[in-house]
Structures are given as C-alpha cells and as structure tokens.
C-alpha cells in the first residue's frame, strides 16, 4: 500500500495494488476508484484535497494500524516528511 500526496495537483492517491488500472469510476464528486482487469480496486484518488481537509498538515501524517489479533488495540506510527 502506498499513499501519495501531490500538493501541486491538490490530490491524494492511495495505491492498494500495483496492477494496472483498466477502469475508473467517480463514486462521489472528486473521489475516483480505479479497478484492474479482475474488477478489484487498485487505487483511490481524492481530488481537491485542500478544500476537503483545510487543516491537513501534509508534512506530518499519523497512521494507526490495528493488529489482526485484536481490533481494539492499535499501534500508532508517525511519519514525517524529510
């Protein structure tokens, strides 16, 4: 899984699978889901990111991962831009 934020395009793209997208669907205004040849979701794009999340600090993102054995507990991983 890979998350890319393009400040110039004002967009976020979440890659779920590295296979080629062959079809795209705008599921909501500015939210585009990409599908591969097997009709599996391979990516999600969010346009107009700054309008949707005006307080988003793209230099500092916090990810929370829940362990598979316990959905209640979670581990926080903080990533900072270099």
The first five atom37 places (N, CA, C, CB, O) and aatype in JSON, in Angstrom:
{
  "aatype": [20, 20, 20, 20, 20, 20, 20, 20, 20, 20, 20, 20, 20, 20, 20, 20, 20, 20, 20, 20, 20, 20, 20, 20, 20, 20, 20, 20, 20, 20, 20, 20, 20, 20, 20, 20, 20, 20, 20, 20, 20, 20, 20, 20, 20, 20, 20, 20, 20, 20, 20, 20, 20, 20, 20, 20, 20, 20, 20, 20, 20, 20, 20, 20, 20, 20, 20, 20, 20, 20, 20, 20, 20, 20, 20, 20, 20, 20, 20, 20, 20, 20],
  "atom_mask": [
    [1, 1, 1, 1, 1],
    [1, 1, 1, 1, 1],
    [1, 1, 1, 1, 1],
    [1, 1, 1, 1, 1],
    [1, 1, 1, 1, 1],
    [1, 1, 1, 1, 1],
    [1, 1, 1, 1, 1],
    [1, 1, 1, 1, 1],
    [1, 1, 1, 1, 1],
    [1, 1, 1, 1, 1],
    [1, 1, 1, 1, 1],
    [1, 1, 1, 1, 1],
    [1, 1, 1, 1, 1],
    [1, 1, 1, 1, 1],
    [1, 1, 1, 1, 1],
    [1, 1, 1, 1, 1],
    [1, 1, 1, 1, 1],
    [1, 1, 1, 1, 1],
    [1, 1, 1, 1, 1],
    [1, 1, 1, 1, 1],
    [1, 1, 1, 1, 1],
    [1, 1, 1, 1, 1],
    [1, 1, 1, 1, 1],
    [1, 1, 1, 1, 1],
    [1, 1, 1, 1, 1],
    [1, 1, 1, 1, 1],
    [1, 1, 1, 1, 1],
    [1, 1, 1, 1, 1],
    [1, 1, 1, 1, 1],
    [1, 1, 1, 1, 1],
    [1, 1, 1, 1, 1],
    [1, 1, 1, 1, 1],
    [1, 1, 1, 1, 1],
    [1, 1, 1, 1, 1],
    [1, 1, 1, 1, 1],
    [1, 1, 1, 1, 1],
    [1, 1, 1, 1, 1],
    [1, 1, 1, 1, 1],
    [1, 1, 1, 1, 1],
    [1, 1, 1, 1, 1],
    [1, 1, 1, 1, 1],
    [1, 1, 1, 1, 1],
    [1, 1, 1, 1, 1],
    [1, 1, 1, 1, 1],
    [1, 1, 1, 1, 1],
    [1, 1, 1, 1, 1],
    [1, 1, 1, 1, 1],
    [1, 1, 1, 1, 1],
    [1, 1, 1, 1, 1],
    [1, 1, 1, 1, 1],
    [1, 1, 1, 1, 1],
    [1, 1, 1, 1, 1],
    [1, 1, 1, 1, 1],
    [1, 1, 1, 1, 1],
    [1, 1, 1, 1, 1],
    [1, 1, 1, 1, 1],
    [1, 1, 1, 1, 1],
    [1, 1, 1, 1, 1],
    [1, 1, 1, 1, 1],
    [1, 1, 1, 1, 1],
    [1, 1, 1, 1, 1],
    [1, 1, 1, 1, 1],
    [1, 1, 1, 1, 1],
    [1, 1, 1, 1, 1],
    [1, 1, 1, 1, 1],
    [1, 1, 1, 1, 1],
    [1, 1, 1, 1, 1],
    [1, 1, 1, 1, 1],
    [1, 1, 1, 1, 1],
    [1, 1, 1, 1, 1],
    [1, 1, 1, 1, 1],
    [1, 1, 1, 1, 1],
    [1, 1, 1, 1, 1],
    [1, 1, 1, 1, 1],
    [1, 1, 1, 1, 1],
    [1, 1, 1, 1, 1],
    [1, 1, 1, 1, 1],
    [1, 1, 1, 1, 1],
    [1, 1, 1, 1, 1],
    [1, 1, 1, 1, 1],
    [1, 1, 1, 1, 1],
    [1, 1, 1, 1, 1]
  ],
  "atom_positions": [
    [[0.86, -1.17, 0.0], [0.0, 0.0, 0.0], [0.9, 1.23, 0.0], [-0.97, 0.0, 1.23], [1.93, 1.28, 0.68]],
    [[0.49, 2.22, -0.78], [1.3, 3.43, -0.89], [0.36, 4.63, -0.93], [2.21, 3.39, -2.17], [-0.68, 4.61, -1.58]],
    [[0.74, 5.67, -0.21], [-0.04, 6.91, -0.18], [0.81, 8.02, -0.8], [-0.47, 7.27, 1.27], [1.94, 8.24, -0.38]],
    [[0.25, 8.71, -1.79], [0.97, 9.82, -2.43], [0.1, 11.06, -2.35], [1.32, 9.48, -3.91], [-1.07, 11.04, -2.72]],
    [[0.69, 12.14, -1.86], [0.01, 13.43, -1.82], [0.73, 14.35, -2.79], [-0.03, 14.03, -0.37], [1.94, 14.58, -2.66]],
    [[0.0, 14.88, -3.74], [0.54, 15.79, -4.75], [-0.02, 17.17, -4.46], [0.2, 15.32, -6.21], [-1.15, 17.48, -4.83]],
    [[0.77, 18.01, -3.8], [0.31, 19.34, -3.42], [0.02, 20.21, -4.64], [1.34, 20.03, -2.53], [-0.91, 21.02, -4.61]],
    [[0.79, 20.06, -5.69], [0.57, 20.86, -6.9], [-0.77, 20.52, -7.56], [1.72, 20.63, -7.9], [-1.49, 21.41, -8.02]],
    [[-1.1, 19.23, -7.59], [-2.38, 18.79, -8.17], [-3.52, 18.87, -7.16], [-2.27, 17.37, -8.71], [-4.68, 18.7, -7.51]],
    [[-3.17, 19.12, -5.9], [-4.14, 19.17, -4.8], [-4.93, 17.87, -4.73], [-5.1, 20.37, -4.98], [-6.16, 17.86, -4.67]],
    [[-4.17, 16.75, -4.74], [-4.79, 15.44, -4.79], [-4.02, 14.44, -3.92], [-4.87, 14.93, -6.22], [-2.84, 14.61, -3.63]],
    [[-4.74, 13.4, -3.53], [-4.17, 12.29, -2.77], [-4.48, 11.03, -3.55], [-4.74, 12.23, -1.3], [-5.59, 10.87, -4.08]],
    [[-3.51, 10.11, -3.62], [-3.76, 8.83, -4.28], [-3.29, 7.71, -3.38], [-3.05, 8.76, -5.66], [-2.14, 7.71, -2.93]],
    [[-4.18, 6.77, -3.11], [-3.87, 5.6, -2.29], [-3.79, 4.4, -3.23], [-4.95, 5.37, -1.17], [-4.78, 3.99, -3.83]],
    [[-2.58, 3.84, -3.36], [-2.37, 2.65, -4.18], [-2.55, 1.43, -3.31], [-0.96, 2.66, -4.85], [-1.87, 1.27, -2.29]],
    [[-3.47, 0.56, -3.69], [-3.74, -0.66, -2.93], [-3.1, -1.88, -3.58], [-5.24, -0.88, -2.79], [-2.82, -2.87, -2.91]],
    [[-2.88, -1.8, -4.88], [-2.36, -2.93, -5.66], [-1.58, -2.33, -6.83], [-3.53, -3.88, -6.17], [-2.01, -1.33, -7.41]],
    [[-0.45, -2.92, -7.17], [0.39, -2.38, -8.24], [-0.06, -2.78, -9.64], [1.81, -2.84, -8.03], [0.56, -2.38, -10.62]],
    [[-1.14, -3.57, -9.76], [-1.6, -3.95, -11.1], [-2.19, -2.74, -11.82], [-2.65, -5.08, -11.01], [-2.59, -1.76, -11.19]],
    [[-2.24, -2.81, -13.13], [-2.71, -1.7, -13.96], [-4.2, -1.46, -13.79], [-2.38, -1.95, -15.42], [-4.99, -2.4, -13.75]],
    [[-4.57, -0.2, -13.71], [-5.98, 0.17, -13.68], [-6.5, 0.17, -15.11], [-6.2, 1.57, -13.01], [-5.88, 0.74, -16.01]],
    [[-7.64, -0.48, -15.32], [-8.23, -0.53, -16.66], [-9.56, 0.2, -16.71], [-8.41, -1.97, -17.11], [-10.11, 0.44, -17.78]],
    [[-10.08, 0.55, -15.54], [-11.36, 1.25, -15.47], [-11.37, 2.14, -14.24], [-12.55, 0.25, -15.44], [-10.79, 1.8, -13.21]],
    [[-12.03, 3.27, -14.34], [-12.16, 4.21, -13.22], [-13.62, 4.59, -13.07], [-11.27, 5.47, -13.43], [-14.37, 4.65, -14.04]],
    [[-13.99, 4.86, -11.83], [-15.37, 5.27, -11.54], [-15.34, 6.4, -10.52], [-16.22, 4.07, -11.02], [-14.71, 6.28, -9.47]],
    [[-16.01, 7.49, -10.82], [-16.14, 8.58, -9.86], [-17.33, 8.23, -8.96], [-16.34, 9.99, -10.58], [-18.48, 8.36, -9.37]],
    [[-17.03, 7.79, -7.74], [-18.06, 7.29, -6.83], [-18.74, 8.42, -6.06], [-17.48, 6.3, -5.86], [-19.83, 8.24, -5.51]],
    [[-18.09, 9.56, -6.02], [-18.58, 10.75, -5.35], [-17.83, 11.9, -6.01], [-18.37, 10.71, -3.76], [-16.75, 11.67, -6.56]],
    [[-18.34, 13.12, -5.98], [-17.61, 14.21, -6.63], [-16.15, 14.32, -6.14], [-18.33, 15.54, -6.39], [-15.9, 14.56, -4.96]],
    [[-15.21, 14.13, -7.06], [-13.8, 14.23, -6.73], [-13.2, 13.0, -6.07], [-13.59, 15.38, -5.85], [-12.04, 13.04, -5.65]],
    [[-13.96, 11.91, -5.97], [-13.44, 10.64, -5.42], [-13.5, 9.61, -6.53], [-14.27, 10.17, -4.14], [-14.58, 9.23, -6.98]],
    [[-12.33, 9.15, -6.97], [-12.25, 8.25, -8.11], [-11.64, 6.93, -7.66], [-11.42, 8.88, -9.27], [-10.58, 6.91, -7.03]],
    [[-12.31, 5.84, -8.0], [-11.83, 4.5, -7.67], [-11.36, 3.84, -8.96], [-12.96, 3.64, -6.98], [-12.07, 3.84, -9.97]],
    [[-10.14, 3.29, -8.93], [-9.57, 2.61, -10.08], [-9.66, 1.1, -9.88], [-8.09, 3.04, -10.3], [-9.43, 0.59, -8.78]],
    [[-9.99, 0.38, -10.97], [-10.15, -1.07, -10.94], [-9.19, -1.72, -11.93], [-11.61, -1.47, -11.26], [-8.87, -1.13, -12.96]],
    [[-8.74, -2.94, -11.62], [-7.9, -3.69, -12.55], [-8.77, -4.58, -13.43], [-6.86, -4.55, -11.78], [-10.0, -4.51, -13.37]],
    [[-8.15, -5.42, -14.26], [-8.87, -6.28, -15.2], [-9.77, -7.29, -14.49], [-7.9, -7.0, -16.1], [-10.74, -7.77, -15.07]],
    [[-9.45, -7.63, -13.24], [-10.27, -8.56, -12.47], [-11.36, -7.85, -11.68], [-9.4, -9.37, -11.51], [-12.05, -8.47, -10.86]],
    [[-11.53, -6.56, -11.92], [-12.53, -5.73, -11.24], [-12.25, -5.54, -9.75], [-13.9, -6.34, -11.43], [-13.17, -5.32, -8.96]],
    [[-10.96, -5.64, -9.37], [-10.56, -5.38, -7.99], [-10.1, -3.93, -7.88], [-9.43, -6.36, -7.53], [-9.52, -3.38, -8.82]],
    [[-10.35, -3.32, -6.74], [-9.91, -1.94, -6.51], [-8.39, -1.91, -6.39], [-10.59, -1.33, -5.23], [-7.81, -2.64, -5.58]],
    [[-7.75, -1.08, -7.2], [-6.29, -0.96, -7.15], [-5.84, 0.4, -6.63], [-5.7, -1.2, -8.52], [-4.69, 0.57, -6.24]],
    [[-6.76, 1.38, -6.63], [-6.39, 2.7, -6.14], [-7.59, 3.59, -5.92], [-5.44, 3.35, -7.09], [-8.66, 3.38, -6.5]],
    [[-7.39, 4.58, -5.08], [-8.43, 5.56, -4.78], [-7.8, 6.94, -4.84], [-9.09, 5.3, -3.37], [-6.76, 7.19, -4.22]],
    [[-8.41, 7.84, -5.59], [-7.91, 9.2, -5.73], [-8.91, 10.18, -5.12], [-7.65, 9.55, -7.21], [-10.12, 10.06, -5.32]],
    [[-8.39, 11.14, -4.38], [-9.21, 12.19, -3.79], [-8.71, 13.52, -4.34], [-9.16, 12.17, -2.21], [-7.58, 13.92, -4.1]],
    [[-9.58, 14.2, -5.09], [-9.24, 15.5, -5.67], [-9.68, 16.62, -4.73], [-9.89, 15.67, -7.05], [-10.5, 16.4, -3.84]],
    [[-9.14, 17.81, -4.95], [-9.48, 19.0, -4.14], [-9.19, 18.75, -2.66], [-10.97, 19.37, -4.34], [-10.0, 19.08, -1.79]],
    [[-8.04, 18.18, -2.38], [-7.66, 17.78, -1.03], [-7.69, 18.94, -0.05], [-6.3, 17.15, -1.03], [-8.18, 18.79, 1.07]],
    [[-7.17, 20.09, -0.43], [-7.1, 21.23, 0.5], [-8.48, 21.76, 0.86], [-6.27, 22.36, -0.11], [-8.67, 22.3, 1.95]],
    [[-9.45, 21.61, -0.04], [-10.82, 22.05, 0.26], [-11.53, 21.06, 1.17], [-11.61, 22.23, -1.03], [-12.37, 21.44, 1.99]],
    [[-11.19, 19.77, 1.04], [-11.82, 18.73, 1.85], [-11.24, 18.69, 3.27], [-11.64, 17.36, 1.19], [-11.95, 18.42, 4.24]],
    [[-9.95, 18.96, 3.37], [-9.25, 18.88, 4.65], [-8.4, 20.12, 4.83], [-8.38, 17.6, 4.72], [-7.17, 20.04, 4.74]],
    [[-9.0, 21.27, 5.09], [-8.24, 22.53, 5.13], [-7.17, 22.57, 6.21], [-9.18, 23.68, 5.35], [-6.21, 23.34, 6.09]],
    [[-7.29, 21.77, 7.25], [-6.29, 21.79, 8.33], [-5.26, 20.67, 8.2], [-6.98, 21.69, 9.68], [-4.45, 20.47, 9.1]],
    [[-5.28, 19.95, 7.08], [-4.36, 18.84, 6.89], [-2.93, 19.34, 6.77], [-4.75, 18.04, 5.64], [-2.62, 20.19, 5.94]],
    [[-2.06, 18.8, 7.61], [-0.63, 19.11, 7.55], [0.04, 17.95, 6.82], [-0.02, 19.31, 9.0], [0.33, 16.92, 7.41]],
    [[0.29, 18.13, 5.52], [0.85, 17.03, 4.73], [2.29, 16.71, 5.1], [0.76, 17.37, 3.27], [2.81, 15.68, 4.68]],
    [[2.94, 17.57, 5.85], [4.3, 17.29, 6.29], [4.32, 16.33, 7.47], [5.01, 18.59, 6.66], [5.37, 15.78, 7.81]],
    [[3.17, 16.13, 8.09], [3.12, 15.27, 9.27], [1.81, 14.48, 9.25], [3.25, 16.1, 10.59], [0.74, 15.03, 9.48]],
    [[1.92, 13.2, 8.98], [0.75, 12.34, 8.91], [0.85, 11.26, 9.99], [0.61, 11.7, 7.52], [1.94, 10.79, 10.3]],
    [[-0.27, 10.89, 10.54], [-0.32, 9.87, 11.58], [-1.12, 8.69, 11.05], [-0.95, 10.42, 12.89], [-2.25, 8.86, 10.6]],
    [[-0.54, 7.51, 11.11], [-1.21, 6.3, 10.67], [-1.47, 5.42, 11.88], [-0.37, 5.54, 9.6], [-0.64, 5.33, 12.78]],
    [[-2.61, 4.79, 11.91], [-2.96, 3.9, 13.01], [-3.21, 2.52, 12.43], [-4.21, 4.41, 13.79], [-4.03, 2.35, 11.53]],
    [[-2.5, 1.53, 12.96], [-2.63, 0.16, 12.49], [-3.18, -0.7, 13.61], [-1.27, -0.4, 11.98], [-2.59, -0.77, 14.69]],
    [[-4.28, -1.36, 13.36], [-4.87, -2.27, 14.35], [-4.31, -3.66, 14.11], [-6.43, -2.26, 14.26], [-4.35, -4.16, 12.98]],
    [[-3.78, -4.32, 15.15], [-3.28, -5.68, 15.0], [-4.42, -6.62, 14.59], [-2.62, -6.18, 16.3], [-5.56, -6.44, 15.02]],
    [[-4.11, -7.61, 13.77], [-5.12, -8.56, 13.3], [-5.73, -9.35, 14.45], [-4.52, -9.51, 12.28], [-6.89, -9.74, 14.38]],
    [[-4.96, -9.59, 15.5], [-5.45, -10.4, 16.62], [-6.4, -9.64, 17.53], [-4.3, -10.93, 17.42], [-7.2, -10.27, 18.23]],
    [[-6.33, -8.33, 17.54], [-7.18, -7.55, 18.44], [-7.59, -6.24, 17.77], [-6.46, -7.27, 19.77], [-6.77, -5.33, 17.65]],
    [[-8.85, -6.13, 17.34], [-9.27, -4.89, 16.7], [-9.38, -3.71, 17.66], [-10.59, -5.1, 16.03], [-9.54, -2.57, 17.22]],
    [[-9.31, -3.97, 18.97], [-9.45, -2.9, 19.95], [-8.13, -2.16, 20.14], [-9.93, -3.46, 21.28], [-8.11, -0.93, 20.22]],
    [[-7.03, -2.9, 20.22], [-5.72, -2.28, 20.41], [-5.22, -1.74, 19.08], [-4.71, -3.29, 21.0], [-5.61, -2.21, 18.02]],
    [[-4.36, -0.76, 19.16], [-3.78, -0.22, 17.93], [-2.37, 0.26, 18.2], [-4.64, 0.92, 17.36], [-2.0, 0.55, 19.34]],
    [[-1.6, 0.34, 17.16], [-0.24, 0.84, 17.23], [-0.17, 2.08, 16.37], [0.81, -0.24, 16.77], [-0.6, 2.06, 15.21]],
    [[0.36, 3.15, 16.9], [0.45, 4.39, 16.14], [1.85, 4.53, 15.57], [0.1, 5.61, 17.01], [2.85, 4.31, 16.25]],
    [[1.89, 4.9, 14.32], [3.15, 5.12, 13.63], [3.1, 6.53, 13.07], [3.41, 4.06, 12.5], [2.2, 6.86, 12.3]],
    [[4.05, 7.36, 13.46], [4.08, 8.73, 12.98], [5.16, 8.87, 11.93], [4.31, 9.73, 14.15], [6.31, 8.51, 12.16]],
    [[4.78, 9.39, 10.78], [5.72, 9.61, 9.69], [5.88, 11.09, 9.47], [5.25, 8.91, 8.39], [4.9, 11.84, 9.49]],
    [[7.1, 11.52, 9.26], [7.36, 12.93, 8.97], [8.03, 13.04, 7.63], [8.24, 13.57, 10.07], [8.82, 12.18, 7.25]],
    [[7.71, 14.1, 6.9], [8.37, 14.37, 5.63], [9.79, 14.81, 5.89], [7.61, 15.44, 4.82], [10.06, 15.53, 6.85]],
    [[10.7, 14.39, 5.04], [12.11, 14.81, 5.17], [12.3, 16.15, 4.55], [13.05, 13.8, 4.52], [13.41, 16.68, 4.55]]
  ]
}
